[in-house]
Amino acid sequence: MQVVHPDLAGDGGVVAKLRRRPWLAPAFIVRSVLALRRADCELVHAHWLLSGAVALFAGKPFVLTLHGSGSAGRFSDLELAERAPRLVGAIFRRARLVIAVSEPLAAAARRCGAREVRVIPNGIALPAQTSGEAEPAEILFAGRLSPEKGIQELVEACRGLNLVVAGDGPLRDLVPEALGFLSPAELVERYRRAAVVVCPSRSEGFGIVCAEAMAHGKAVVATAVGGLQELVGHARTGFLVEPGNPAALRVAIKLLLADPVLRRRLGKNARADVAERFGWPAVTQATVEAYRAALGVEAPEPAPLEAAA
């Protein structure tokens, strides 16, 4: 079930749109609460704090997933938990269970008084196979072109290099050659072509682009912030650098561009790591177990094996 004001429909996150048009928030919340009250359900899975507030006002039992994306700015899960712990804690304490996509988000939820917190990362689809890179070597960035994504540092670090940018946002003027937001199929093609994928965020709840690049067997250069620190094993699946440091970012990128053997090794390790930690079967099973815990339902016992004849 989804209830969205017409001005909030379409592509892009509702929270980010409400940030730009805050006057729409009261009507959106009221409509959502009323619709949820009419819903016949035993448990609501709310994503983001705003949805958790809707479930709370509707009087429904709920599980809350925190994503922490910086695209919502001061209204992101992580930012709100740090700025308004008492207010956010009122939602956390009423949730049957809080799911966080990374340990930094889980820690924030615990600080705010959440009763039970589980870390369940975003699921990542593993491509059936990987393929070679484009010539000349391409550096790929995919995401929102906004300050929290480290766009200024990206542009400075990649000056004179073959940078490909997929995305759009308020800093589009810094990368006028950007391709805009791509379809999933188009983005897969860009992952395929890339030699290095760069994730220079200043803050990041999880890092879905980083994980997708790793699933495609690409070496990544990411900043050591938020969920990116958990995704990337430094010098094993990619490189982690200090956030806000374009010089360090450039050194790591150029190191990978100069060494195809190194980036293939890191990419191979990255793909294996994603398959083990973020594959959909494991993530789905963990989520179902969270639902059972929230509802107080015992997991079924495995069927006994038949005695050998």
C-alpha positions as CSV (number, residue, x, y, z in Angstrom):
1,M,0.0,0.0,0.0
2,Q,1.3,3.5,-0.9
3,V,-0.3,6.8,-0.3
4,V,1.5,9.7,-1.9
5,H,0.5,13.3,-2.5
6,P,0.4,13.9,-6.3
7,D,3.3,16.5,-6.0
8,L,5.4,13.8,-4.3
9,A,4.8,11.0,-6.9
10,G,7.3,10.0,-9.6
11,D,11.0,9.3,-9.4
12,G,13.1,10.1,-6.4
13,G,12.6,9.7,-2.6
14,V,9.6,11.1,-0.8
15,V,11.8,12.3,2.1
16,A,14.1,14.3,-0.2
17,K,11.0,15.8,-2.0
18,L,9.5,16.8,1.4
19,R,12.8,18.5,2.2
20,R,12.4,20.7,-0.8
21,R,8.6,21.2,-0.2
22,P,8.1,21.0,3.6
23,W,4.6,22.6,3.4
24,L,3.4,19.3,1.9
25,A,4.5,17.2,4.9
26,P,1.4,17.7,7.2
27,A,-1.1,16.6,4.5
28,F,1.2,13.7,3.5
29,I,1.4,12.4,7.0
30,V,-2.3,12.8,7.7
31,R,-3.3,11.0,4.5
32,S,-0.8,8.2,5.2
33,V,-1.9,7.8,8.9
34,L,-5.6,7.5,7.9
35,A,-4.9,5.1,5.1
36,L,-2.8,2.9,7.4
37,R,-5.5,2.9,10.1
38,R,-7.9,1.3,7.6
39,A,-5.4,-1.3,6.5
40,D,-5.9,-4.9,7.8
41,C,-2.4,-6.0,8.8
42,E,-0.7,-7.5,11.8
43,L,2.7,-5.8,11.2
44,V,3.9,-2.8,9.3
45,H,7.4,-2.7,7.8
46,A,8.2,1.0,7.9
47,H,11.3,2.3,5.9
48,W,12.8,5.6,7.2
49,L,11.9,7.5,10.3
50,L,9.1,9.3,8.7
51,S,7.3,6.1,7.9
52,G,7.9,4.9,11.4
53,A,6.2,8.0,12.7
54,V,3.2,7.3,10.4
55,A,2.9,3.7,11.7
56,L,3.2,5.0,15.3
57,F,0.4,7.6,14.8
58,A,-1.7,4.9,13.1
59,G,-1.5,2.7,16.1
60,K,-0.1,-0.3,14.2
61,P,2.7,-2.6,15.4
62,F,5.7,-2.0,13.2
63,V,9.3,-2.9,12.3
64,L,11.4,0.1,11.3
65,T,14.3,0.0,8.8
66,L,16.9,2.8,8.9
67,H,18.7,3.6,5.6
68,G,20.4,6.8,6.6
69,S,20.8,8.3,3.1
70,G,22.4,11.7,3.0
71,S,20.2,12.8,0.1
72,A,17.6,13.8,2.7
73,G,20.1,16.2,4.3
74,R,19.0,17.2,7.8
75,F,16.1,14.9,7.6
76,S,18.1,11.7,7.0
77,D,17.7,9.0,9.6
78,L,21.3,9.4,10.9
79,E,21.2,13.2,11.0
80,L,17.8,13.2,12.9
81,A,19.0,10.6,15.4
82,E,22.0,12.8,16.2
83,R,20.1,16.1,16.3
84,A,16.9,15.0,18.0
85,P,17.6,11.8,20.0
86,R,14.6,12.2,22.3
87,L,12.1,12.8,19.5
88,V,13.6,10.0,17.4
89,G,13.8,7.8,20.5
90,A,10.1,8.0,21.0
91,I,9.7,6.2,17.6
92,F,12.5,3.7,18.2
93,R,11.1,2.7,21.6
94,R,7.6,1.9,20.1
95,A,9.0,-0.2,17.3
96,R,8.9,-3.9,17.8
97,L,12.3,-4.1,16.2
98,V,14.7,-1.8,14.4
99,I,16.6,-2.9,11.4
100,A,19.7,-0.9,10.4
101,V,21.4,-1.4,7.0
102,S,24.8,-0.7,8.6
103,E,26.4,-0.8,12.1
104,P,26.7,3.1,12.4
105,L,22.9,3.3,12.0
106,A,22.4,0.5,14.5
107,A,24.6,2.3,17.0
108,A,22.6,5.5,16.5
109,A,19.4,3.5,17.1
110,R,20.7,2.0,20.3
111,R,21.9,5.4,21.6
112,C,18.3,6.6,21.1
113,G,16.8,3.8,23.1
114,A,15.7,1.2,20.6
115,R,14.7,-2.0,22.3
116,E,16.0,-4.5,19.8
117,V,18.3,-3.7,16.8
118,R,19.4,-6.0,14.0
119,V,21.9,-5.1,11.2
120,I,20.5,-6.4,7.9
121,P,22.2,-4.9,4.9
122,N,20.5,-4.0,1.6
123,G,20.3,-7.0,-0.7
124,I,22.4,-6.9,-3.8
125,A,21.7,-8.9,-7.0
126,L,24.8,-10.6,-8.3
127,P,25.3,-10.5,-12.1
128,A,25.6,-13.9,-13.7
129,Q,29.0,-12.9,-15.1
130,T,31.3,-10.0,-15.3
131,S,33.1,-8.7,-18.4
132,G,35.9,-6.5,-19.5
133,E,36.6,-2.8,-19.3
134,A,36.3,0.0,-21.9
135,E,39.3,1.5,-23.5
136,P,40.5,4.0,-22.5
137,A,39.9,3.1,-18.8
138,E,36.9,4.8,-17.3
139,I,36.4,6.1,-13.7
140,L,32.7,5.8,-12.8
141,F,30.7,7.8,-10.3
142,A,26.9,7.1,-10.0
143,G,24.6,9.0,-7.6
144,R,23.1,12.3,-6.6
145,L,25.2,15.3,-7.5
146,S,25.0,17.0,-4.1
147,P,27.5,18.1,-1.5
148,E,27.1,15.1,0.8
149,K,28.2,12.8,-2.0
150,G,31.6,14.5,-2.2
151,I,31.1,15.9,-5.7
152,Q,33.5,18.8,-5.2
153,E,36.2,16.3,-4.1
154,L,35.4,14.0,-7.0
155,V,35.8,16.7,-9.6
156,E,39.1,17.9,-8.1
157,A,40.5,14.4,-7.7
158,C,39.6,13.4,-11.3
159,R,40.8,16.5,-13.1
160,G,42.4,15.4,-16.4
161,L,41.2,11.8,-16.0
162,N,38.5,10.0,-17.9
163,L,35.6,10.5,-15.4
164,V,32.1,9.2,-16.3
165,V,29.3,10.6,-14.1
166,A,25.8,9.1,-13.9
167,G,23.4,11.2,-11.9
168,D,21.9,14.6,-11.4
169,G,21.4,17.1,-8.6
170,P,22.1,20.6,-7.4
171,L,25.9,20.4,-8.3
172,R,25.3,19.5,-11.9
173,D,27.1,22.6,-13.0
174,L,30.3,21.1,-11.6
175,V,30.0,18.2,-14.0
176,P,28.0,19.5,-17.0
177,E,28.9,16.4,-19.0
178,A,27.0,14.2,-16.5
179,L,24.7,11.6,-18.1
180,G,21.8,12.2,-15.8
181,F,20.1,9.4,-13.9
182,L,20.3,6.2,-15.9
183,S,17.9,3.2,-16.1
184,P,19.0,0.1,-14.3
185,A,20.0,-1.5,-17.6
186,E,22.0,1.5,-18.6
187,L,23.7,1.6,-15.2
188,V,24.7,-2.1,-15.5
189,E,26.4,-1.2,-18.8
190,R,28.3,1.6,-17.1
191,Y,29.5,-0.8,-14.3
192,R,30.6,-3.2,-17.0
193,R,32.7,-0.6,-18.8
194,A,34.3,0.9,-15.6
195,A,37.9,0.3,-14.6
196,V,37.3,1.9,-11.2
197,V,34.2,3.0,-9.3
198,V,34.5,6.0,-7.0
199,C,32.3,6.6,-3.9
200,P,33.6,9.8,-2.3
201,S,30.6,10.5,0.1
202,R,31.0,12.7,3.1
203,S,28.3,10.6,4.8
204,E,26.6,7.3,3.8
205,G,24.2,5.1,5.6
206,F,25.0,2.0,3.4
207,G,26.4,2.7,0.0
208,I,24.3,0.8,-2.6
209,V,26.3,2.0,-5.6
210,C,29.5,0.8,-3.9
211,A,28.0,-2.6,-3.2
212,E,26.6,-2.9,-6.8
213,A,30.0,-2.0,-8.2
214,M,31.6,-4.7,-6.1
215,A,29.0,-7.2,-7.2
216,H,30.1,-6.5,-10.8
217,G,33.7,-7.3,-9.9
218,K,34.9,-3.7,-9.8
219,A,37.6,-2.3,-7.6
220,V,36.2,0.7,-5.7
221,V,37.7,3.7,-4.1
222,A,35.5,4.9,-1.2
223,T,35.7,7.3,1.7
224,A,35.9,5.8,5.2
225,V,32.5,7.0,6.4
226,G,29.3,5.2,7.6
227,G,28.4,2.0,5.8
228,L,31.2,2.4,3.3
229,Q,33.7,1.4,6.0
230,E,31.8,-1.9,6.4
231,L,31.5,-2.6,2.7
232,V,35.1,-2.1,1.6
233,G,38.0,-4.1,3.0
234,H,40.9,-1.8,2.6
235,A,43.5,-3.2,0.1
236,R,41.4,-6.4,-0.1
237,T,38.3,-5.4,-2.0
238,G,39.2,-1.7,-2.8
239,F,40.7,1.3,-1.1
240,L,39.3,3.5,1.7
241,V,40.5,7.1,1.9
242,E,39.9,10.0,4.2
243,P,36.7,11.9,3.5
244,G,37.0,15.4,2.1
245,N,40.6,14.7,0.8
246,P,40.7,15.0,-3.0
247,A,44.5,14.4,-3.0
248,A,44.1,11.0,-1.3
249,L,41.2,10.1,-3.6
250,R,43.3,10.9,-6.6
251,V,46.3,8.8,-5.4
252,A,44.1,5.8,-4.9
253,I,42.4,6.1,-8.3
254,K,45.6,6.6,-10.2
255,L,47.2,3.6,-8.3
256,L,44.3,1.4,-9.6
257,L,44.4,2.8,-13.1
258,A,48.1,2.0,-13.4
259,D,47.8,-1.6,-12.2
260,P,45.2,-3.7,-14.1
261,V,46.3,-6.9,-12.2
262,L,45.7,-5.2,-8.9
263,R,42.2,-3.9,-9.8
264,R,41.2,-7.3,-11.2
265,R,42.3,-9.0,-7.9
266,L,40.4,-6.5,-5.8
267,G,37.4,-6.7,-8.0
268,K,37.4,-10.5,-7.8
269,N,37.6,-10.4,-4.0
270,A,34.8,-7.7,-3.9
271,R,32.4,-9.8,-5.9
272,A,33.0,-12.9,-3.7
273,D,32.5,-10.7,-0.6
274,V,29.2,-9.3,-1.8
275,A,27.9,-12.7,-2.8
276,E,28.5,-14.0,0.7
277,R,27.3,-11.0,2.8
278,F,24.7,-9.3,0.7
279,G,23.0,-11.9,-1.5
280,W,19.2,-11.8,-1.5
281,P,18.7,-15.2,0.0
282,A,20.6,-14.3,3.2
283,V,19.0,-10.9,3.4
284,T,15.5,-12.2,2.8
285,Q,15.9,-14.9,5.5
286,A,17.2,-12.4,8.0
287,T,14.3,-10.1,7.3
288,V,11.7,-12.9,7.7
289,E,13.4,-13.8,11.0
290,A,13.0,-10.2,12.1
291,Y,9.3,-10.3,11.3
292,R,8.9,-13.5,13.4
293,A,10.7,-11.9,16.3
294,A,8.6,-8.8,16.1
295,L,5.4,-10.9,16.1
296,G,6.6,-13.4,18.7
297,V,6.3,-16.3,16.3
298,E,8.4,-19.3,16.7
299,A,10.4,-20.4,13.6
300,P,9.2,-23.8,12.3
301,E,11.3,-26.7,13.2
302,P,13.1,-28.3,10.2
303,A,11.4,-31.4,8.9
304,P,13.1,-34.6,10.3
305,L,15.1,-36.6,7.9
306,E,13.7,-39.9,7.0
307,A,15.5,-42.9,8.3
308,A,17.7,-44.6,5.7
309,A,16.2,-47.7,4.3
